[in-house]
Amino acid sequence: MSKERIEKLKNMKPADLEKERGVLVAHVLALRVDIANHKTKGIHKIKQMKRDIARINTIATMRKEIND
């Protein structure tokens, strides 16, 4: 993930972060189904998306700790 993308995530509102996380989770599920059906060989994409989800979770947790 590029530094610009990370900064964009950091500047997003909490609702937008949740929406982005939901989209990524849906994409991971779709990729898993495609891989199981031998429609794609994009196994590396799952790893990248899971890292993006982890980054979003980290940003959300950091914001919670700051606000509490």
PDB file of N, H, CA, C and O in Angstrom:
ATOM      1  N   MET A   1       0.849  -1.169   0.000  1.00  0.00           N
ATOM      2  CA  MET A   1       0.000   0.000   0.000  1.00  0.00           C
ATOM      3  C   MET A   1       0.893   1.230   0.000  1.00  0.00           C
ATOM      4  O   MET A   1       1.891   1.291   0.717  1.00  0.00           O
ATOM      5  N   SER A   2       0.523   2.192  -0.804  1.00  0.00           N
ATOM      6  H   SER A   2      -0.288   2.142  -1.387  1.00  0.00           H
ATOM      7  CA  SER A   2       1.345   3.386  -0.918  1.00  0.00           C
ATOM      8  C   SER A   2       1.142   4.308   0.283  1.00  0.00           C
ATOM      9  O   SER A   2       0.138   4.225   0.991  1.00  0.00           O
ATOM     10  N   LYS A   3       2.105   5.174   0.491  1.00  0.00           N
ATOM     11  H   LYS A   3       2.921   5.242  -0.084  1.00  0.00           H
ATOM     12  CA  LYS A   3       2.024   6.116   1.609  1.00  0.00           C
ATOM     13  C   LYS A   3       0.838   7.047   1.459  1.00  0.00           C
ATOM     14  O   LYS A   3       0.225   7.451   2.447  1.00  0.00           O
ATOM     15  N   GLU A   4       0.512   7.393   0.197  1.00  0.00           N
ATOM     16  H   GLU A   4       1.010   7.065  -0.605  1.00  0.00           H
ATOM     17  CA  GLU A   4      -0.640   8.268  -0.045  1.00  0.00           C
ATOM     18  C   GLU A   4      -1.928   7.578   0.390  1.00  0.00           C
ATOM     19  O   GLU A   4      -2.814   8.214   0.961  1.00  0.00           O
ATOM     20  N   ARG A   5      -2.031   6.284   0.120  1.00  0.00           N
ATOM     21  H   ARG A   5      -1.311   5.768  -0.344  1.00  0.00           H
ATOM     22  CA  ARG A   5      -3.219   5.514   0.490  1.00  0.00           C
ATOM     23  C   ARG A   5      -3.338   5.419   2.007  1.00  0.00           C
ATOM     24  O   ARG A   5      -4.438   5.516   2.550  1.00  0.00           O
ATOM     25  N   ILE A   6      -2.216   5.231   2.693  1.00  0.00           N
ATOM     26  H   ILE A   6      -1.322   5.153   2.253  1.00  0.00           H
ATOM     27  CA  ILE A   6      -2.236   5.161   4.149  1.00  0.00           C
ATOM     28  C   ILE A   6      -2.673   6.498   4.734  1.00  0.00           C
ATOM     29  O   ILE A   6      -3.472   6.536   5.670  1.00  0.00           O
ATOM     30  N   GLU A   7      -2.156   7.593   4.188  1.00  0.00           N
ATOM     31  H   GLU A   7      -1.507   7.562   3.427  1.00  0.00           H
ATOM     32  CA  GLU A   7      -2.550   8.920   4.664  1.00  0.00           C
ATOM     33  C   GLU A   7      -4.036   9.171   4.400  1.00  0.00           C
ATOM     34  O   GLU A   7      -4.724   9.791   5.211  1.00  0.00           O
ATOM     35  N   LYS A   8      -4.514   8.686   3.268  1.00  0.00           N
ATOM     36  H   LYS A   8      -3.955   8.182   2.609  1.00  0.00           H
ATOM     37  CA  LYS A   8      -5.932   8.838   2.946  1.00  0.00           C
ATOM     38  C   LYS A   8      -6.780   8.109   3.981  1.00  0.00           C
ATOM     39  O   LYS A   8      -7.800   8.631   4.432  1.00  0.00           O
ATOM     40  N   LEU A   9      -6.357   6.894   4.360  1.00  0.00           N
ATOM     41  H   LEU A   9      -5.529   6.469   3.993  1.00  0.00           H
ATOM     42  CA  LEU A   9      -7.086   6.136   5.376  1.00  0.00           C
ATOM     43  C   LEU A   9      -7.067   6.858   6.720  1.00  0.00           C
ATOM     44  O   LEU A   9      -8.075   6.887   7.427  1.00  0.00           O
ATOM     45  N   LYS A  10      -5.931   7.435   7.069  1.00  0.00           N
ATOM     46  H   LYS A  10      -5.113   7.411   6.495  1.00  0.00           H
ATOM     47  CA  LYS A  10      -5.819   8.140   8.343  1.00  0.00           C
ATOM     48  C   LYS A  10      -6.731   9.363   8.400  1.00  0.00           C
ATOM     49  O   LYS A  10      -7.186   9.752   9.475  1.00  0.00           O
ATOM     50  N   ASN A  11      -6.993   9.961   7.256  1.00  0.00           N
ATOM     51  H   ASN A  11      -6.623   9.645   6.382  1.00  0.00           H
ATOM     52  CA  ASN A  11      -7.826  11.157   7.204  1.00  0.00           C
ATOM     53  C   ASN A  11      -9.312  10.859   7.045  1.00  0.00           C
ATOM     54  O   ASN A  11     -10.131  11.778   7.076  1.00  0.00           O
ATOM     55  N   MET A  12      -9.669   9.594   6.877  1.00  0.00           N
ATOM     56  H   MET A  12      -9.003   8.848   6.852  1.00  0.00           H
ATOM     57  CA  MET A  12     -11.070   9.216   6.713  1.00  0.00           C
ATOM     58  C   MET A  12     -11.819   9.309   8.036  1.00  0.00           C
ATOM     59  O   MET A  12     -11.240   9.180   9.115  1.00  0.00           O
ATOM     60  N   LYS A  13     -13.122   9.535   7.919  1.00  0.00           N
ATOM     61  H   LYS A  13     -13.592   9.639   7.042  1.00  0.00           H
ATOM     62  CA  LYS A  13     -13.986   9.532   9.088  1.00  0.00           C
ATOM     63  C   LYS A  13     -14.213   8.088   9.520  1.00  0.00           C
ATOM     64  O   LYS A  13     -14.074   7.175   8.706  1.00  0.00           O
ATOM     65  N   PRO A  14     -14.561   7.866  10.784  1.00  0.00           N
ATOM     66  CA  PRO A  14     -14.768   6.499  11.271  1.00  0.00           C
ATOM     67  C   PRO A  14     -15.812   5.714  10.464  1.00  0.00           C
ATOM     68  O   PRO A  14     -15.628   4.522  10.215  1.00  0.00           O
ATOM     69  N   ALA A  15     -16.888   6.362  10.062  1.00  0.00           N
ATOM     70  H   ALA A  15     -17.037   7.330  10.264  1.00  0.00           H
ATOM     71  CA  ALA A  15     -17.920   5.674   9.276  1.00  0.00           C
ATOM     72  C   ALA A  15     -17.373   5.244   7.920  1.00  0.00           C
ATOM     73  O   ALA A  15     -17.692   4.161   7.430  1.00  0.00           O
ATOM     74  N   ASP A  16     -16.551   6.093   7.319  1.00  0.00           N
ATOM     75  H   ASP A  16     -16.292   6.973   7.717  1.00  0.00           H
ATOM     76  CA  ASP A  16     -15.956   5.756   6.029  1.00  0.00           C
ATOM     77  C   ASP A  16     -14.957   4.609   6.165  1.00  0.00           C
ATOM     78  O   ASP A  16     -14.845   3.768   5.272  1.00  0.00           O
ATOM     79  N   LEU A  17     -14.231   4.577   7.285  1.00  0.00           N
ATOM     80  H   LEU A  17     -14.322   5.260   8.010  1.00  0.00           H
ATOM     81  CA  LEU A  17     -13.295   3.479   7.531  1.00  0.00           C
ATOM     82  C   LEU A  17     -14.038   2.153   7.643  1.00  0.00           C
ATOM     83  O   LEU A  17     -13.600   1.141   7.095  1.00  0.00           O
ATOM     84  N   GLU A  18     -15.159   2.161   8.351  1.00  0.00           N
ATOM     85  H   GLU A  18     -15.515   2.982   8.796  1.00  0.00           H
ATOM     86  CA  GLU A  18     -15.948   0.936   8.488  1.00  0.00           C
ATOM     87  C   GLU A  18     -16.481   0.478   7.136  1.00  0.00           C
ATOM     88  O   GLU A  18     -16.504  -0.716   6.838  1.00  0.00           O
ATOM     89  N   LYS A  19     -16.905   1.433   6.328  1.00  0.00           N
ATOM     90  H   LYS A  19     -16.886   2.403   6.570  1.00  0.00           H
ATOM     91  CA  LYS A  19     -17.411   1.099   4.998  1.00  0.00           C
ATOM     92  C   LYS A  19     -16.296   0.486   4.146  1.00  0.00           C
ATOM     93  O   LYS A  19     -16.516  -0.518   3.467  1.00  0.00           O
ATOM     94  N   GLU A  20     -15.112   1.080   4.179  1.00  0.00           N
ATOM     95  H   GLU A  20     -14.934   1.895   4.730  1.00  0.00           H
ATOM     96  CA  GLU A  20     -13.964   0.577   3.427  1.00  0.00           C
ATOM     97  C   GLU A  20     -13.576  -0.819   3.904  1.00  0.00           C
ATOM     98  O   GLU A  20     -13.242  -1.685   3.096  1.00  0.00           O
ATOM     99  N   ARG A  21     -13.620  -1.035   5.216  1.00  0.00           N
ATOM    100  H   ARG A  21     -13.891  -0.331   5.873  1.00  0.00           H
ATOM    101  CA  ARG A  21     -13.298  -2.342   5.767  1.00  0.00           C
ATOM    102  C   ARG A  21     -14.297  -3.390   5.287  1.00  0.00           C
ATOM    103  O   ARG A  21     -13.912  -4.511   4.955  1.00  0.00           O
ATOM    104  N   GLY A  22     -15.570  -3.032   5.250  1.00  0.00           N
ATOM    105  H   GLY A  22     -15.883  -2.122   5.519  1.00  0.00           H
ATOM    106  CA  GLY A  22     -16.596  -3.945   4.766  1.00  0.00           C
ATOM    107  C   GLY A  22     -16.401  -4.322   3.308  1.00  0.00           C
ATOM    108  O   GLY A  22     -16.609  -5.471   2.917  1.00  0.00           O
ATOM    109  N   VAL A  23     -15.997  -3.338   2.505  1.00  0.00           N
ATOM    110  H   VAL A  23     -15.828  -2.405   2.823  1.00  0.00           H
ATOM    111  CA  VAL A  23     -15.735  -3.592   1.092  1.00  0.00           C
ATOM    112  C   VAL A  23     -14.562  -4.554   0.932  1.00  0.00           C
ATOM    113  O   VAL A  23     -14.624  -5.489   0.133  1.00  0.00           O
ATOM    114  N   LEU A  24     -13.502  -4.325   1.690  1.00  0.00           N
ATOM    115  H   LEU A  24     -13.452  -3.566   2.339  1.00  0.00           H
ATOM    116  CA  LEU A  24     -12.331  -5.201   1.603  1.00  0.00           C
ATOM    117  C   LEU A  24     -12.647  -6.621   2.052  1.00  0.00           C
ATOM    118  O   LEU A  24     -12.179  -7.584   1.444  1.00  0.00           O
ATOM    119  N   VAL A  25     -13.435  -6.758   3.108  1.00  0.00           N
ATOM    120  H   VAL A  25     -13.815  -5.976   3.602  1.00  0.00           H
ATOM    121  CA  VAL A  25     -13.811  -8.085   3.586  1.00  0.00           C
ATOM    122  C   VAL A  25     -14.618  -8.818   2.512  1.00  0.00           C
ATOM    123  O   VAL A  25     -14.429 -10.014   2.292  1.00  0.00           O
ATOM    124  N   ALA A  26     -15.513  -8.094   1.851  1.00  0.00           N
ATOM    125  H   ALA A  26     -15.667  -7.122   2.030  1.00  0.00           H
ATOM    126  CA  ALA A  26     -16.307  -8.698   0.778  1.00  0.00           C
ATOM    127  C   ALA A  26     -15.420  -9.130  -0.388  1.00  0.00           C
ATOM    128  O   ALA A  26     -15.642 -10.187  -0.978  1.00  0.00           O
ATOM    129  N   HIS A  27     -14.425  -8.324  -0.717  1.00  0.00           N
ATOM    130  H   HIS A  27     -14.245  -7.465  -0.238  1.00  0.00           H
ATOM    131  CA  HIS A  27     -13.504  -8.679  -1.800  1.00  0.00           C
ATOM    132  C   HIS A  27     -12.674  -9.910  -1.448  1.00  0.00           C
ATOM    133  O   HIS A  27     -12.433 -10.763  -2.302  1.00  0.00           O
ATOM    134  N   VAL A  28     -12.241 -10.003  -0.202  1.00  0.00           N
ATOM    135  H   VAL A  28     -12.437  -9.310   0.491  1.00  0.00           H
ATOM    136  CA  VAL A  28     -11.474 -11.173   0.224  1.00  0.00           C
ATOM    137  C   VAL A  28     -12.334 -12.426   0.095  1.00  0.00           C
ATOM    138  O   VAL A  28     -11.869 -13.456  -0.392  1.00  0.00           O
ATOM    139  N   LEU A  29     -13.573 -12.337   0.526  1.00  0.00           N
ATOM    140  H   LEU A  29     -13.951 -11.501   0.922  1.00  0.00           H
ATOM    141  CA  LEU A  29     -14.473 -13.487   0.417  1.00  0.00           C
ATOM    142  C   LEU A  29     -14.678 -13.873  -1.044  1.00  0.00           C
ATOM    143  O   LEU A  29     -14.632 -15.055  -1.386  1.00  0.00           O
ATOM    144  N   ALA A  30     -14.902 -12.891  -1.901  1.00  0.00           N
ATOM    145  H   ALA A  30     -14.939 -11.931  -1.624  1.00  0.00           H
ATOM    146  CA  ALA A  30     -15.101 -13.170  -3.325  1.00  0.00           C
ATOM    147  C   ALA A  30     -13.857 -13.811  -3.945  1.00  0.00           C
ATOM    148  O   ALA A  30     -13.967 -14.730  -4.757  1.00  0.00           O
ATOM    149  N   LEU A  31     -12.688 -13.329  -3.562  1.00  0.00           N
ATOM    150  H   LEU A  31     -12.599 -12.583  -2.902  1.00  0.00           H
ATOM    151  CA  LEU A  31     -11.455 -13.921  -4.079  1.00  0.00           C
ATOM    152  C   LEU A  31     -11.281 -15.367  -3.618  1.00  0.00           C
ATOM    153  O   LEU A  31     -10.838 -16.221  -4.385  1.00  0.00           O
ATOM    154  N   ARG A  32     -11.630 -15.633  -2.371  1.00  0.00           N
ATOM    155  H   ARG A  32     -11.990 -14.939  -1.748  1.00  0.00           H
ATOM    156  CA  ARG A  32     -11.528 -16.999  -1.862  1.00  0.00           C
ATOM    157  C   ARG A  32     -12.441 -17.944  -2.647  1.00  0.00           C
ATOM    158  O   ARG A  32     -12.061 -19.070  -2.965  1.00  0.00           O
ATOM    159  N   VAL A  33     -13.646 -17.469  -2.952  1.00  0.00           N
ATOM    160  H   VAL A  33     -13.954 -16.553  -2.693  1.00  0.00           H
ATOM    161  CA  VAL A  33     -14.582 -18.276  -3.726  1.00  0.00           C
ATOM    162  C   VAL A  33     -14.035 -18.507  -5.130  1.00  0.00           C
ATOM    163  O   VAL A  33     -14.092 -19.623  -5.645  1.00  0.00           O
ATOM    164  N   ASP A  34     -13.502 -17.450  -5.753  1.00  0.00           N
ATOM    165  H   ASP A  34     -13.456 -16.543  -5.335  1.00  0.00           H
ATOM    166  CA  ASP A  34     -12.935 -17.584  -7.093  1.00  0.00           C
ATOM    167  C   ASP A  34     -11.753 -18.548  -7.111  1.00  0.00           C
ATOM    168  O   ASP A  34     -11.610 -19.342  -8.040  1.00  0.00           O
ATOM    169  N   ILE A  35     -10.921 -18.481  -6.102  1.00  0.00           N
ATOM    170  H   ILE A  35     -11.037 -17.835  -5.346  1.00  0.00           H
ATOM    171  CA  ILE A  35      -9.770 -19.383  -6.033  1.00  0.00           C
ATOM    172  C   ILE A  35     -10.246 -20.823  -5.852  1.00  0.00           C
ATOM    173  O   ILE A  35      -9.694 -21.741  -6.459  1.00  0.00           O
ATOM    174  N   ALA A  36     -11.262 -21.019  -5.026  1.00  0.00           N
ATOM    175  H   ALA A  36     -11.710 -20.273  -4.534  1.00  0.00           H
ATOM    176  CA  ALA A  36     -11.782 -22.366  -4.813  1.00  0.00           C
ATOM    177  C   ALA A  36     -12.390 -22.936  -6.089  1.00  0.00           C
ATOM    178  O   ALA A  36     -12.355 -24.146  -6.313  1.00  0.00           O
ATOM    179  N   ASN A  37     -12.947 -22.061  -6.924  1.00  0.00           N
ATOM    180  H   ASN A  37     -12.976 -21.079  -6.742  1.00  0.00           H
ATOM    181  CA  ASN A  37     -13.563 -22.495  -8.179  1.00  0.00           C
ATOM    182  C   ASN A  37     -12.588 -22.451  -9.347  1.00  0.00           C
ATOM    183  O   ASN A  37     -12.985 -22.641 -10.496  1.00  0.00           O
ATOM    184  N   HIS A  38     -11.324 -22.202  -9.062  1.00  0.00           N
ATOM    185  H   HIS A  38     -11.001 -22.048  -8.128  1.00  0.00           H
ATOM    186  CA  HIS A  38     -10.263 -22.156 -10.074  1.00  0.00           C
ATOM    187  C   HIS A  38     -10.518 -21.088 -11.140  1.00  0.00           C
ATOM    188  O   HIS A  38     -10.185 -21.282 -12.309  1.00  0.00           O
ATOM    189  N   LYS A  39     -11.104 -19.970 -10.736  1.00  0.00           N
ATOM    190  H   LYS A  39     -11.375 -19.813  -9.786  1.00  0.00           H
ATOM    191  CA  LYS A  39     -11.354 -18.870 -11.667  1.00  0.00           C
ATOM    192  C   LYS A  39     -10.235 -17.846 -11.674  1.00  0.00           C
ATOM    193  O   LYS A  39     -10.109 -17.072 -12.623  1.00  0.00           O
ATOM    194  N   THR A  40      -9.423 -17.831 -10.634  1.00  0.00           N
ATOM    195  H   THR A  40      -9.525 -18.460  -9.863  1.00  0.00           H
ATOM    196  CA  THR A  40      -8.335 -16.865 -10.543  1.00  0.00           C
ATOM    197  C   THR A  40      -7.164 -17.488  -9.796  1.00  0.00           C
ATOM    198  O   THR A  40      -7.309 -18.480  -9.081  1.00  0.00           O
ATOM    199  N   LYS A  41      -6.027 -16.889  -9.981  1.00  0.00           N
ATOM    200  H   LYS A  41      -5.910 -16.083 -10.562  1.00  0.00           H
ATOM    201  CA  LYS A  41      -4.843 -17.329  -9.244  1.00  0.00           C
ATOM    202  C   LYS A  41      -4.292 -16.162  -8.438  1.00  0.00           C
ATOM    203  O   LYS A  41      -3.083 -16.070  -8.228  1.00  0.00           O
ATOM    204  N   GLY A  42      -5.153 -15.285  -7.993  1.00  0.00           N
ATOM    205  H   GLY A  42      -6.136 -15.360  -8.164  1.00  0.00           H
ATOM    206  CA  GLY A  42      -4.748 -14.077  -7.287  1.00  0.00           C
ATOM    207  C   GLY A  42      -4.610 -14.263  -5.799  1.00  0.00           C
ATOM    208  O   GLY A  42      -5.147 -13.478  -5.017  1.00  0.00           O
ATOM    209  N   ILE A  43      -3.890 -15.303  -5.397  1.00  0.00           N
ATOM    210  H   ILE A  43      -3.454 -15.940  -6.032  1.00  0.00           H
ATOM    211  CA  ILE A  43      -3.731 -15.574  -3.973  1.00  0.00           C
ATOM    212  C   ILE A  43      -3.023 -14.409  -3.279  1.00  0.00           C
ATOM    213  O   ILE A  43      -3.339 -14.096  -2.131  1.00  0.00           O
ATOM    214  N   HIS A  44      -2.084 -13.774  -3.947  1.00  0.00           N
ATOM    215  H   HIS A  44      -1.826 -14.028  -4.879  1.00  0.00           H
ATOM    216  CA  HIS A  44      -1.345 -12.668  -3.343  1.00  0.00           C
ATOM    217  C   HIS A  44      -2.250 -11.472  -3.051  1.00  0.00           C
ATOM    218  O   HIS A  44      -1.950 -10.677  -2.161  1.00  0.00           O
ATOM    219  N   LYS A  45      -3.338 -11.335  -3.779  1.00  0.00           N
ATOM    220  H   LYS A  45      -3.582 -11.981  -4.502  1.00  0.00           H
ATOM    221  CA  LYS A  45      -4.261 -10.221  -3.551  1.00  0.00           C
ATOM    222  C   LYS A  45      -4.943 -10.343  -2.198  1.00  0.00           C
ATOM    223  O   LYS A  45      -5.218  -9.335  -1.546  1.00  0.00           O
ATOM    224  N   ILE A  46      -5.215 -11.571  -1.774  1.00  0.00           N
ATOM    225  H   ILE A  46      -4.992 -12.389  -2.304  1.00  0.00           H
ATOM    226  CA  ILE A  46      -5.845 -11.780  -0.464  1.00  0.00           C
ATOM    227  C   ILE A  46      -4.924 -11.264   0.638  1.00  0.00           C
ATOM    228  O   ILE A  46      -5.374 -10.604   1.574  1.00  0.00           O
ATOM    229  N   LYS A  47      -3.653 -11.565   0.523  1.00  0.00           N
ATOM    230  H   LYS A  47      -3.287 -12.102  -0.238  1.00  0.00           H
ATOM    231  CA  LYS A  47      -2.681 -11.125   1.523  1.00  0.00           C
ATOM    232  C   LYS A  47      -2.647  -9.601   1.606  1.00  0.00           C
ATOM    233  O   LYS A  47      -2.619  -9.041   2.702  1.00  0.00           O
ATOM    234  N   GLN A  48      -2.649  -8.936   0.468  1.00  0.00           N
ATOM    235  H   GLN A  48      -2.672  -9.391  -0.423  1.00  0.00           H
ATOM    236  CA  GLN A  48      -2.623  -7.476   0.434  1.00  0.00           C
ATOM    237  C   GLN A  48      -3.885  -6.889   1.058  1.00  0.00           C
ATOM    238  O   GLN A  48      -3.818  -5.929   1.827  1.00  0.00           O
ATOM    239  N   MET A  49      -5.028  -7.467   0.726  1.00  0.00           N
ATOM    240  H   MET A  49      -5.083  -8.247   0.102  1.00  0.00           H
ATOM    241  CA  MET A  49      -6.292  -6.958   1.273  1.00  0.00           C
ATOM    242  C   MET A  49      -6.384  -7.181   2.769  1.00  0.00           C
ATOM    243  O   MET A  49      -6.896  -6.327   3.493  1.00  0.00           O
ATOM    244  N   LYS A  50      -5.890  -8.327   3.245  1.00  0.00           N
ATOM    245  H   LYS A  50      -5.474  -9.020   2.657  1.00  0.00           H
ATOM    246  CA  LYS A  50      -5.913  -8.582   4.682  1.00  0.00           C
ATOM    247  C   LYS A  50      -5.017  -7.598   5.426  1.00  0.00           C
ATOM    248  O   LYS A  50      -5.329  -7.201   6.549  1.00  0.00           O
ATOM    249  N   ARG A  51      -3.914  -7.207   4.812  1.00  0.00           N
ATOM    250  H   ARG A  51      -3.661  -7.529   3.901  1.00  0.00           H
ATOM    251  CA  ARG A  51      -3.057  -6.191   5.423  1.00  0.00           C
ATOM    252  C   ARG A  51      -3.762  -4.843   5.474  1.00  0.00           C
ATOM    253  O   ARG A  51      -3.641  -4.108   6.454  1.00  0.00           O
ATOM    254  N   ASP A  52      -4.500  -4.522   4.414  1.00  0.00           N
ATOM    255  H   ASP A  52      -4.598  -5.119   3.618  1.00  0.00           H
ATOM    256  CA  ASP A  52      -5.258  -3.274   4.391  1.00  0.00           C
ATOM    257  C   ASP A  52      -6.323  -3.263   5.490  1.00  0.00           C
ATOM    258  O   ASP A  52      -6.534  -2.248   6.153  1.00  0.00           O
ATOM    259  N   ILE A  53      -6.988  -4.400   5.672  1.00  0.00           N
ATOM    260  H   ILE A  53      -6.817  -5.225   5.134  1.00  0.00           H
ATOM    261  CA  ILE A  53      -7.987  -4.512   6.737  1.00  0.00           C
ATOM    262  C   ILE A  53      -7.327  -4.314   8.092  1.00  0.00           C
ATOM    263  O   ILE A  53      -7.874  -3.627   8.955  1.00  0.00           O
ATOM    264  N   ALA A  54      -6.161  -4.908   8.285  1.00  0.00           N
ATOM    265  H   ALA A  54      -5.716  -5.466   7.584  1.00  0.00           H
ATOM    266  CA  ALA A  54      -5.431  -4.754   9.554  1.00  0.00           C
ATOM    267  C   ALA A  54      -5.038  -3.295   9.780  1.00  0.00           C
ATOM    268  O   ALA A  54      -5.105  -2.804  10.907  1.00  0.00           O
ATOM    269  N   ARG A  55      -4.629  -2.602   8.721  1.00  0.00           N
ATOM    270  H   ARG A  55      -4.574  -3.001   7.806  1.00  0.00           H
ATOM    271  CA  ARG A  55      -4.281  -1.184   8.857  1.00  0.00           C
ATOM    272  C   ARG A  55      -5.490  -0.365   9.276  1.00  0.00           C
ATOM    273  O   ARG A  55      -5.387   0.516  10.129  1.00  0.00           O
ATOM    274  N   ILE A  56      -6.638  -0.659   8.674  1.00  0.00           N
ATOM    275  H   ILE A  56      -6.722  -1.375   7.981  1.00  0.00           H
ATOM    276  CA  ILE A  56      -7.863   0.058   9.030  1.00  0.00           C
ATOM    277  C   ILE A  56      -8.211  -0.212  10.488  1.00  0.00           C
ATOM    278  O   ILE A  56      -8.571   0.711  11.220  1.00  0.00           O
ATOM    279  N   ASN A  57      -8.108  -1.462  10.914  1.00  0.00           N
ATOM    280  H   ASN A  57      -7.816  -2.211  10.320  1.00  0.00           H
ATOM    281  CA  ASN A  57      -8.390  -1.798  12.315  1.00  0.00           C
ATOM    282  C   ASN A  57      -7.437  -1.087  13.256  1.00  0.00           C
ATOM    283  O   ASN A  57      -7.849  -0.629  14.322  1.00  0.00           O
ATOM    284  N   THR A  58      -6.177  -0.988  12.884  1.00  0.00           N
ATOM    285  H   THR A  58      -5.842  -1.361  12.019  1.00  0.00           H
ATOM    286  CA  THR A  58      -5.184  -0.302  13.710  1.00  0.00           C
ATOM    287  C   THR A  58      -5.514   1.179  13.830  1.00  0.00           C
ATOM    288  O   THR A  58      -5.455   1.741  14.924  1.00  0.00           O
ATOM    289  N   ILE A  59      -5.857   1.807  12.730  1.00  0.00           N
ATOM    290  H   ILE A  59      -5.906   1.351  11.841  1.00  0.00           H
ATOM    291  CA  ILE A  59      -6.218   3.230  12.747  1.00  0.00           C
ATOM    292  C   ILE A  59      -7.437   3.457  13.637  1.00  0.00           C
ATOM    293  O   ILE A  59      -7.470   4.406  14.421  1.00  0.00           O
ATOM    294  N   ALA A  60      -8.440   2.585  13.516  1.00  0.00           N
ATOM    295  H   ALA A  60      -8.414   1.814  12.879  1.00  0.00           H
ATOM    296  CA  ALA A  60      -9.650   2.720  14.332  1.00  0.00           C
ATOM    297  C   ALA A  60      -9.336   2.560  15.811  1.00  0.00           C
ATOM    298  O   ALA A  60      -9.867   3.296  16.642  1.00  0.00           O
ATOM    299  N   THR A  61      -8.479   1.605  16.143  1.00  0.00           N
ATOM    300  H   THR A  61      -8.048   1.007  15.467  1.00  0.00           H
ATOM    301  CA  THR A  61      -8.105   1.383  17.540  1.00  0.00           C
ATOM    302  C   THR A  61      -7.328   2.564  18.098  1.00  0.00           C
ATOM    303  O   THR A  61      -7.548   2.975  19.237  1.00  0.00           O
ATOM    304  N   MET A  62      -6.436   3.101  17.310  1.00  0.00           N
ATOM    305  H   MET A  62      -6.257   2.767  16.384  1.00  0.00           H
ATOM    306  CA  MET A  62      -5.648   4.270  17.749  1.00  0.00           C
ATOM    307  C   MET A  62      -6.573   5.445  18.036  1.00  0.00           C
ATOM    308  O   MET A  62      -6.388   6.162  19.020  1.00  0.00           O
ATOM    309  N   ARG A  63      -7.558   5.640  17.187  1.00  0.00           N
ATOM    310  H   ARG A  63      -7.709   5.059  16.388  1.00  0.00           H
ATOM    311  CA  ARG A  63      -8.499   6.753  17.397  1.00  0.00           C
ATOM    312  C   ARG A  63      -9.320   6.542  18.663  1.00  0.00           C
ATOM    313  O   ARG A  63      -9.579   7.495  19.399  1.00  0.00           O
ATOM    314  N   LYS A  64      -9.730   5.302  18.923  1.00  0.00           N
ATOM    315  H   LYS A  64      -9.519   4.528  18.326  1.00  0.00           H
ATOM    316  CA  LYS A  64     -10.498   5.014  20.134  1.00  0.00           C
ATOM    317  C   LYS A  64      -9.679   5.329  21.379  1.00  0.00           C
ATOM    318  O   LYS A  64     -10.186   5.919  22.333  1.00  0.00           O
ATOM    319  N   GLU A  65      -8.399   4.927  21.361  1.00  0.00           N
ATOM    320  H   GLU A  65      -7.988   4.448  20.586  1.00  0.00           H
ATOM    321  CA  GLU A  65      -7.539   5.150  22.520  1.00  0.00           C
ATOM    322  C   GLU A  65      -7.320   6.638  22.757  1.00  0.00           C
ATOM    323  O   GLU A  65      -7.268   7.081  23.904  1.00  0.00           O
ATOM    324  N   ILE A  66      -7.191   7.407  21.692  1.00  0.00           N
ATOM    325  H   ILE A  66      -7.233   7.047  20.760  1.00  0.00           H
ATOM    326  CA  ILE A  66      -6.987   8.835  21.824  1.00  0.00           C
ATOM    327  C   ILE A  66      -8.243   9.514  22.398  1.00  0.00           C
ATOM    328  O   ILE A  66      -8.143  10.416  23.230  1.00  0.00           O
ATOM    329  N   ASN A  67      -9.414   9.072  21.948  1.00  0.00           N
ATOM    330  H   ASN A  67      -9.496   8.339  21.272  1.00  0.00           H
ATOM    331  CA  ASN A  67     -10.667   9.695  22.376  1.00  0.00           C
ATOM    332  C   ASN A  67     -11.103   9.263  23.758  1.00  0.00           C
ATOM    333  O   ASN A  67     -11.890   9.963  24.395  1.00  0.00           O
ATOM    334  N   ASP A  68     -10.620   8.139  24.241  1.00  0.00           N
ATOM    335  H   ASP A  68      -9.981   7.571  23.724  1.00  0.00           H
ATOM    336  CA  ASP A  68     -11.034   7.650  25.579  1.00  0.00           C
ATOM    337  C   ASP A  68     -10.246   8.268  26.676  1.00  0.00           C
ATOM    338  O   ASP A  68     -10.471   7.962  27.847  1.00  0.00           O
TER     339      ASP A  68
END
